[in-house]
Each structure stands twice: as structure tokens, then as C-alpha cells.
Amino acid sequence: MKRVVSGIAISIAMIVVVSYLSSRSSQVDSSTPLPGRTSAARQVIQGVVKPGETMFDIFKRYGLSIQELLSIREASAGIHRLKKISAGQPYRIRLDSDNNVLSLTYRIDDEALLRITRGDPDFRAEKIDIPFERKVGNFGGVIETSLYDSLGNSGESALLAYAVADIFSWDIDFTADLRAGDSYRVIVEELWLDGRFRRYGKVLAAEFINDGTTFRAYRYEANGNAGYFDDDGNSLRKAFLKAPLNFRRISSGFSRSRLHPVLKIRCPHLGVDYVAPIGTPVSALGEGSVRFAGWKGANGRLVVLSHPMGYKTYYGHLSRIARGIRPGSQVRQGDVIGYVGATGRATGPHLHFQIKRNGGVLNPLSVKIPRGNGVPKAEMADFRKLRAGMAETLASIVISPGKPVPGDTERAVASSR
């Protein structure tokens, strides 16, 4: 009899200990309400998703209703599937006094939260942008080999290098035009969360000095659309990119009389040959539609695009044509339309590129391409005010060859338009 009583006592003691540890590990907060709620929460469970853990595992661990989880999954299916939760991401579940779920909040990534709240009668789901603290970072540097090397080869600095290159891509070819000693200054948003730098946001203004020529860009919203404009309010965006690919060198330029490397006779070369490895992506120079896509004799695989204002562009000797590129399909500026090859009459891998307008042949290296719409006259006074402040800040940035590191630059809270 004593053994039985002792066994019962030990069992009761173990149950009490397990219950206590479970209550400690659940991180239940009995007083803190969720953001956006006015009434105090009964209970809040919060934690971080463990490797391999599912939302089913979380609900099971805390003894929550699986039926409610099914309803929550259904509500969130069109916004973010709860099957796709990632290790390391925080979650927060608010409960009523009967352990019914009042709301569930899960951080999808550094950009957004998934918030699911109990309604009448069903759950409702929404995606909420994370409210970053926005600051301004200012820095400058000198080019030794490339913009990407100067800003760093990894992390957010590499992404920032691409953003700066995109802004000036209509005027500067960042593969072929850069020179050692070129310099840049950049004003950029920095996005902070919980007191930590997370990533860069919008480039607010930039200056790039390329081979002695200065280019400046200011971000401004005109007619509700944000764009980049020069000192005079002209759009930096042009109808065509500077080049349709990243290339190693130009093997043959535009000429009315060139010795053909295969035929060994003099004949016109009404385009430019860009040497690049086989498989290098080739991009549409501008927005337009596909006029031709297929094999064309000595041109090998060829794509011809029609553009506004009577322009046509030709891309020859492709190793293959990109999926979806067929006559009649629409392309946007920068879309990949094919890949460098040596098909047709070619001595090696290169892109043969031509531009025509209204039937006349143009030199791709010297053609004057119209820009997009500038700042409207009615908004020029507002633009000049923004430009003056940004230009003063750009001029004050100390240019150094070192890699900018978040935390080392001068910052101020950004004022948004």
C-alpha cells in the first residue's frame, strides 16, 4: 500500500514540475496587448520559429485548437501560406481566457508582417509593411577597377552598386566606360529596425564623374511617378539603354567600308560587334514588340524589335533566343531576349547589333536617343528647391576609396516627400 501511495505522490510531483516548466517555456505575457488593439490581451504567446518547425507544431506544443489553425490557414492562403514559415522568424499569438486565438502575427521577412485576426464569424488576414525607421546615409568613393569593387562585393553594398548603375545606365556603360580615378557621391535611404541597420532603401541623389564628365541624378516624384532627373530637370531615362549587354570589347565598329573577316572583301558593316562569352544575356535596348525571331542566313539566330518613333533594333548571331520571344510579343526595356553566340557567318562569339530608323541605318555608338519627359514646368520650383538641398549635401561628401560601412557615415532622419 505504501508503495502505491509513494508512486502516486511521485507521479503528482512530476506532473506539477512539467506543468511549471511548460508555463515558463511558453513565454506567456498576461498584460501586454498587441499593437493596434485597445483592450488588454488575456495571454500572449511569442517565440521564434525553430529549424524544421511548422505552425502545426507550435499550436500542438501550446495546446491550441487545430481546428482554429485550419481556419487561420484558409484565411491567409491568398496572402501568405502558413506552410511557408521560416526558421528564425518571430511570431506572436494572442489568446482569450478560454485559449481561443484572437490574433496571430508572423514576420514574413524584413519587409512585411502577416497579421490574422478573429472576425465575426471568420478570421481575416492582411499583409502589413514593417515600419522601418528611415535615415539618410551619405558617402563617396573613387573607382579603381569597378563600382562594384569600390562599394564591396557582398551584402547590401553590392545591391546599392547595381542601383546606382541602373540610374546612370542610359549615359554610362559601367562595363566599358569606367576609368580608374572616376568618382561618385551618393545620398541614400537607410532602413533601420529595432535599432539595427537592415538595408539600403531608395537612392535619393547621386553624382558620378566619368572620364572628366559629371553626371548628377535627383530622385523626384513628377505626376505621381518617381524618377531621376538631372540638374535641369531632364529625365535621365532614355528610350534606349547605352548597350544591350555587358561586353568585353568592341571588335568591329560602324563602318561604310570594312574588310570582312570571313569573306575577305570590303563591304559596309552597318552595326557594332560586341565580343562577349557564349551565353551572355542580351537585353532589349528599349520598349517595343518582336518583329522577327528565328534563323536569318548569315545573321544566324536573329531577333528584330520595333520601337516607338520608327526605331528598329537588330540582335544577331545569338546562341539561342529567350523563351517567350516570338513575333508579336511585347518586351520592356532591359528584358532578356536572347544569348550571345556565334551562329551564322561569325568567326567567334559576339553580338552583331544594329539600329535603324524609318529605314535608315544609324551608328549605335553615336545615335542621339530622346529622353523621357522631364519635370513639369508647374513643378520646377519645387524640384529646384529639392535639388539645391541635395546638391549642397552631395558637394559636402568627402570622397574616399574605402568601402562605406553603415554606422560610419553622417546621418539624419529622412524627410519624405
C-alpha positions as CSV (number, residue, x, y, z in Angstrom):
1,M,0.0,0.0,0.0
2,K,2.8,2.4,0.9
3,R,4.5,1.7,-2.5
4,V,1.3,2.6,-4.3
5,V,0.9,5.8,-2.3
6,S,4.5,6.7,-3.0
7,G,4.1,6.0,-6.7
8,I,1.1,8.3,-6.9
9,A,2.9,11.0,-5.0
10,I,5.9,10.9,-7.3
11,S,3.6,11.0,-10.3
12,I,1.8,14.1,-9.0
13,A,5.1,15.8,-8.3
14,M,6.3,15.1,-11.8
15,I,3.1,16.5,-13.3
16,V,3.5,19.7,-11.2
17,V,7.1,20.1,-12.4
18,V,6.3,19.5,-16.0
19,S,3.4,22.0,-15.8
20,Y,5.6,24.6,-14.3
21,L,8.3,24.2,-16.9
22,S,5.7,24.3,-19.7
23,S,4.3,27.5,-18.4
24,R,7.8,29.0,-18.2
25,S,8.8,28.0,-21.7
26,S,5.6,29.2,-23.3
27,Q,6.6,32.9,-22.7
28,V,3.0,33.9,-21.8
29,D,2.6,37.6,-21.3
30,S,-0.6,38.3,-19.4
31,S,-0.6,42.1,-19.7
32,T,0.9,43.3,-23.0
33,P,-1.7,44.0,-25.7
34,L,-0.8,43.5,-29.4
35,P,-0.2,46.7,-31.4
36,G,-3.4,48.1,-32.8
37,R,-5.6,46.7,-30.0
38,T,-7.1,49.0,-27.4
39,S,-8.2,46.3,-24.9
40,A,-5.6,44.4,-22.8
41,A,-4.7,40.9,-24.0
42,R,-5.6,37.9,-21.9
43,Q,-2.5,36.0,-22.9
44,V,0.3,36.4,-25.5
45,I,2.5,33.6,-26.7
46,Q,5.6,34.8,-28.6
47,G,8.6,33.0,-29.9
48,V,10.9,32.3,-32.9
49,V,10.3,29.5,-35.4
50,K,12.8,26.7,-34.8
51,P,14.5,24.8,-37.6
52,G,12.1,22.3,-39.2
53,E,9.2,23.6,-37.1
54,T,5.7,24.1,-38.6
55,M,2.8,26.2,-37.4
56,F,1.0,22.9,-36.6
57,D,4.0,22.0,-34.2
58,I,3.6,25.4,-32.5
59,F,-0.1,25.0,-32.0
60,K,0.3,21.5,-30.7
61,R,3.1,22.5,-28.3
62,Y,0.9,25.1,-26.7
63,G,-2.3,23.1,-26.7
64,L,-4.1,25.4,-29.2
65,S,-7.1,24.3,-31.3
66,I,-6.0,22.6,-34.6
67,Q,-9.4,23.4,-36.0
68,E,-8.7,27.1,-35.5
69,L,-5.3,26.6,-37.2
70,L,-7.1,25.2,-40.2
71,S,-9.4,28.2,-40.3
72,I,-6.4,30.5,-40.0
73,R,-4.5,28.8,-42.8
74,E,-7.6,29.2,-45.0
75,A,-7.8,32.9,-44.2
76,S,-4.2,33.5,-45.0
77,A,-3.9,31.3,-48.1
78,G,-4.3,34.2,-50.6
79,I,-1.7,36.4,-48.8
80,H,1.0,34.1,-47.4
81,R,0.7,30.3,-46.9
82,L,1.4,29.4,-43.3
83,K,3.1,26.2,-44.6
84,K,5.9,28.6,-45.7
85,I,7.2,29.7,-42.3
86,S,11.0,30.1,-41.9
87,A,13.3,29.3,-39.1
88,G,14.4,32.4,-37.1
89,Q,11.3,34.4,-37.9
90,P,9.3,35.7,-34.9
91,Y,5.6,35.0,-34.2
92,R,3.1,36.3,-31.7
93,I,-0.3,34.7,-30.8
94,R,-2.9,36.4,-28.6
95,L,-5.5,34.3,-26.8
96,D,-8.6,35.0,-24.8
97,S,-9.3,33.5,-21.4
98,D,-10.5,30.2,-23.0
99,N,-7.4,29.8,-25.1
100,N,-9.1,30.8,-28.3
101,V,-6.9,32.5,-30.8
102,L,-7.7,36.3,-31.1
103,S,-4.8,37.1,-33.4
104,L,-1.6,35.7,-34.9
105,T,1.2,37.8,-36.2
106,Y,4.2,36.4,-38.1
107,R,7.1,38.3,-39.6
108,I,7.3,37.1,-43.2
109,D,10.6,38.8,-43.9
110,D,12.3,42.2,-43.3
111,E,9.6,43.8,-45.5
112,A,6.3,42.6,-44.1
113,L,4.2,41.1,-41.4
114,L,1.3,38.6,-41.7
115,R,-1.4,39.5,-39.3
116,I,-4.5,37.3,-38.8
117,T,-7.3,38.5,-36.5
118,R,-10.5,36.8,-35.4
119,G,-13.6,38.3,-37.0
120,D,-17.3,37.6,-36.9
121,P,-17.5,34.8,-37.8
122,D,-14.3,34.1,-39.7
123,F,-10.6,35.0,-39.4
124,R,-9.3,37.9,-41.5
125,A,-5.7,38.1,-42.8
126,E,-3.7,41.1,-44.0
127,K,-0.1,41.8,-45.0
128,I,1.4,44.8,-43.2
129,D,4.6,46.7,-44.3
130,I,7.1,46.8,-41.5
131,P,7.5,50.4,-40.2
132,F,11.2,51.0,-40.7
133,E,13.0,54.0,-39.2
134,R,14.3,55.8,-42.3
135,K,17.7,57.6,-42.1
136,V,20.0,59.1,-44.7
137,G,23.5,57.8,-45.4
138,N,26.0,59.9,-47.3
139,F,29.3,58.6,-48.8
140,G,31.6,58.8,-51.7
141,G,34.4,56.9,-53.3
142,V,37.0,56.5,-56.1
143,I,36.9,53.8,-58.8
144,E,40.0,51.7,-59.0
145,T,38.6,48.7,-61.0
146,S,34.8,48.9,-60.9
147,L,31.9,50.4,-59.0
148,Y,31.0,47.0,-57.5
149,D,34.5,46.5,-56.1
150,S,34.5,50.0,-54.7
151,L,31.3,49.5,-52.9
152,G,32.1,46.0,-51.9
153,N,31.5,42.6,-53.4
154,S,28.8,41.3,-51.0
155,G,25.8,42.2,-48.9
156,E,23.8,45.4,-49.3
157,S,26.7,47.4,-50.8
158,A,26.6,45.2,-53.9
159,L,22.9,45.8,-54.3
160,L,23.5,49.5,-53.9
161,A,26.1,49.4,-56.6
162,Y,23.6,47.9,-59.0
163,A,21.0,50.6,-58.0
164,V,23.5,53.4,-58.8
165,A,24.5,51.8,-62.1
166,D,20.8,51.5,-63.1
167,I,20.3,55.2,-62.5
168,F,23.1,56.2,-64.9
169,S,22.8,53.3,-67.3
170,W,21.4,55.5,-70.1
171,D,24.5,57.6,-70.1
172,I,27.3,55.4,-68.8
173,D,28.2,51.8,-69.7
174,F,29.5,50.5,-66.4
175,T,31.3,47.7,-68.2
176,A,33.2,49.7,-70.8
177,D,33.2,53.4,-70.0
178,L,34.7,53.4,-66.5
179,R,38.2,54.8,-65.9
180,A,40.5,54.5,-62.9
181,G,40.1,57.7,-60.9
182,D,36.4,58.1,-61.7
183,S,34.5,59.1,-58.5
184,Y,31.0,59.0,-57.1
185,R,28.9,60.5,-54.3
186,V,25.6,59.0,-53.1
187,I,22.8,60.0,-50.8
188,V,20.7,57.0,-49.9
189,E,18.0,56.0,-47.5
190,E,19.0,53.6,-44.8
191,L,16.3,51.4,-43.3
192,W,16.6,50.6,-39.6
193,L,14.6,48.3,-37.4
194,D,14.9,47.6,-33.7
195,G,18.0,49.9,-33.5
196,R,19.8,47.9,-36.2
197,F,20.7,48.8,-39.8
198,R,18.8,46.4,-42.1
199,R,19.4,47.5,-45.7
200,Y,19.5,50.4,-48.1
201,G,16.3,51.9,-49.5
202,K,15.9,54.5,-52.3
203,V,18.9,56.4,-53.8
204,L,17.9,60.0,-53.2
205,A,20.6,61.7,-55.2
206,A,23.9,60.7,-56.8
207,E,26.8,62.2,-58.7
208,F,29.2,60.2,-60.9
209,I,32.3,61.7,-62.6
210,N,33.2,59.5,-65.6
211,D,36.4,60.4,-67.5
212,G,36.1,64.0,-66.5
213,T,32.3,64.4,-67.3
214,T,30.0,64.9,-64.3
215,F,26.5,63.3,-64.2
216,R,24.0,64.0,-61.4
217,A,20.7,62.5,-60.6
218,Y,18.0,63.6,-58.2
219,R,15.0,61.4,-57.2
220,Y,11.8,63.4,-57.6
221,E,8.1,62.5,-57.9
222,A,6.5,64.1,-61.0
223,N,2.8,63.5,-61.8
224,G,2.8,60.8,-59.1
225,N,5.6,58.8,-60.6
226,A,9.1,58.8,-59.1
227,G,12.1,59.2,-61.5
228,Y,15.6,60.5,-61.7
229,F,16.3,63.9,-63.2
230,D,19.5,65.9,-64.0
231,D,20.3,69.5,-62.8
232,D,18.0,71.0,-65.4
233,G,15.0,68.7,-64.6
234,N,15.5,66.5,-67.7
235,S,14.7,62.8,-67.2
236,L,17.8,60.5,-67.1
237,R,15.7,57.8,-68.6
238,K,16.0,57.4,-72.4
239,A,14.2,55.4,-74.9
240,F,17.2,53.1,-75.2
241,L,19.9,51.7,-72.9
242,K,23.6,52.6,-73.6
243,A,24.3,49.0,-74.7
244,P,22.3,45.8,-75.0
245,L,24.7,43.6,-72.9
246,N,27.8,43.5,-70.7
247,F,30.6,43.0,-73.2
248,R,34.4,42.6,-73.1
249,R,35.3,44.8,-76.1
250,I,34.0,46.0,-79.4
251,S,35.7,44.0,-82.2
252,S,34.1,45.9,-85.1
253,G,32.5,49.3,-85.1
254,F,30.2,51.0,-87.5
255,S,31.8,51.4,-91.0
256,R,30.7,52.1,-94.6
257,S,33.7,50.0,-95.8
258,R,35.3,47.2,-93.7
259,L,37.4,44.2,-94.6
260,H,35.1,41.3,-93.9
261,P,36.9,38.8,-91.6
262,V,35.3,35.8,-93.4
263,L,34.7,37.0,-97.0
264,K,38.0,38.9,-97.2
265,I,36.4,41.7,-99.2
266,R,35.5,45.3,-98.3
267,C,31.8,45.8,-97.6
268,P,29.7,48.0,-95.2
269,H,29.5,47.0,-91.6
270,L,26.3,48.8,-90.5
271,G,26.3,47.9,-86.9
272,V,28.6,47.1,-83.9
273,D,30.1,43.8,-82.9
274,Y,30.2,43.3,-79.1
275,V,32.6,40.5,-78.0
276,A,31.3,38.5,-75.1
277,P,31.3,34.9,-73.9
278,I,28.7,32.5,-75.3
279,G,25.6,32.6,-73.2
280,T,25.9,36.2,-72.1
281,P,22.4,37.6,-71.8
282,V,21.3,40.1,-74.4
283,S,18.7,42.7,-73.4
284,A,16.1,44.7,-75.3
285,L,17.5,48.2,-75.8
286,G,14.1,49.7,-75.3
287,E,10.4,49.0,-75.0
288,G,8.8,47.6,-78.1
289,S,7.5,44.5,-79.9
290,V,9.2,41.5,-81.5
291,R,9.1,41.8,-85.3
292,F,11.2,38.7,-86.1
293,A,12.7,35.9,-84.0
294,G,14.4,33.0,-85.8
295,W,17.2,32.0,-88.2
296,K,18.2,34.6,-90.8
297,G,21.0,33.3,-93.1
298,A,24.4,34.9,-92.3
299,N,22.9,36.6,-89.2
300,G,22.3,33.2,-87.6
301,R,19.7,33.4,-84.9
302,L,18.3,36.9,-85.1
303,V,15.8,39.0,-83.1
304,V,14.4,42.2,-84.5
305,L,12.4,44.6,-82.3
306,S,10.2,47.5,-83.4
307,H,10.2,50.6,-81.1
308,P,8.2,53.8,-81.0
309,M,9.2,56.8,-83.2
310,G,10.2,54.5,-86.1
311,Y,13.2,52.8,-84.5
312,K,14.1,49.1,-85.0
313,T,16.9,47.2,-83.3
314,Y,18.6,44.0,-84.6
315,Y,20.4,41.4,-82.5
316,G,22.3,38.8,-84.5
317,H,24.5,35.6,-84.1
318,L,22.5,34.6,-80.9
319,S,23.2,31.1,-79.5
320,R,19.6,30.9,-78.5
321,I,16.5,33.1,-78.3
322,A,14.9,33.6,-74.9
323,R,11.7,31.8,-74.0
324,G,8.6,33.8,-75.0
325,I,10.3,35.9,-77.6
326,R,8.2,35.4,-80.7
327,P,6.8,37.7,-83.4
328,G,4.1,40.0,-81.9
329,S,5.2,39.6,-78.2
330,Q,5.9,42.7,-76.2
331,V,9.2,43.5,-74.5
332,R,10.2,46.1,-71.9
333,Q,13.5,47.9,-71.8
334,G,16.1,45.6,-70.2
335,D,14.2,42.3,-70.9
336,V,16.4,39.4,-71.9
337,I,15.6,38.5,-75.5
338,G,18.5,36.1,-76.2
339,Y,22.1,35.0,-75.5
340,V,25.4,35.7,-77.2
341,G,26.5,33.0,-79.7
342,A,28.4,32.5,-82.9
343,T,25.7,31.3,-85.2
344,G,25.5,32.2,-88.9
345,R,28.6,33.8,-90.5
346,A,30.7,34.5,-87.4
347,T,34.4,34.0,-86.5
348,G,33.7,33.8,-82.8
349,P,31.2,34.6,-80.0
350,H,29.8,38.1,-80.3
351,L,26.6,40.1,-80.7
352,H,26.1,41.9,-84.0
353,F,23.9,44.9,-83.1
354,Q,22.2,47.4,-85.5
355,I,19.8,50.3,-85.1
356,K,17.6,51.7,-87.9
357,R,15.1,54.5,-88.0
358,N,12.4,54.8,-90.7
359,G,14.6,52.6,-92.9
360,G,17.8,54.5,-92.4
361,V,20.8,52.9,-90.7
362,L,22.2,54.6,-87.6
363,N,25.6,54.3,-85.8
364,P,24.7,52.7,-82.4
365,L,27.7,54.4,-80.8
366,S,26.8,57.9,-81.7
367,V,23.0,57.9,-82.2
368,K,21.2,60.6,-80.2
369,I,18.3,59.0,-78.3
370,P,15.5,61.1,-77.0
371,R,15.0,61.3,-73.2
372,G,11.7,60.7,-71.3
373,N,9.5,63.5,-70.0
374,G,11.2,66.0,-67.7
375,V,9.9,67.7,-64.6
376,P,6.6,69.5,-65.5
377,K,7.0,73.3,-65.6
378,A,4.5,73.7,-62.9
379,E,6.7,71.7,-60.5
380,M,10.1,73.1,-61.4
381,A,10.2,75.5,-58.4
382,D,9.6,72.5,-56.1
383,F,12.2,70.5,-57.9
384,R,14.8,73.3,-57.8
385,K,14.3,73.5,-54.0
386,L,14.9,69.8,-53.6
387,R,17.9,69.9,-56.0
388,A,19.5,72.8,-54.1
389,G,19.4,70.9,-50.8
390,M,20.6,67.6,-52.4
391,A,23.4,69.4,-54.4
392,E,24.7,71.1,-51.3
393,T,24.8,67.7,-49.5
394,L,26.5,66.0,-52.4
395,A,29.2,68.7,-52.6
396,S,29.9,68.2,-48.9
397,I,30.5,64.4,-49.1
398,V,34.2,63.5,-48.7
399,I,35.4,61.2,-51.4
400,S,37.5,58.3,-50.2
401,P,38.4,55.0,-51.8
402,G,37.3,53.0,-48.8
403,K,34.2,50.8,-48.6
404,P,31.2,52.6,-46.9
405,V,30.1,50.8,-43.7
406,P,26.7,51.5,-42.1
407,G,27.4,53.4,-38.9
408,D,30.4,55.3,-40.2
409,T,28.6,57.8,-42.3
410,E,26.9,61.0,-41.3
411,R,23.1,60.5,-40.9
412,A,20.0,62.5,-40.4
413,V,16.4,61.4,-40.2
414,A,15.0,61.4,-43.7
415,S,12.2,63.7,-44.6
416,S,10.0,62.1,-47.2
417,R,8.0,63.9,-49.9
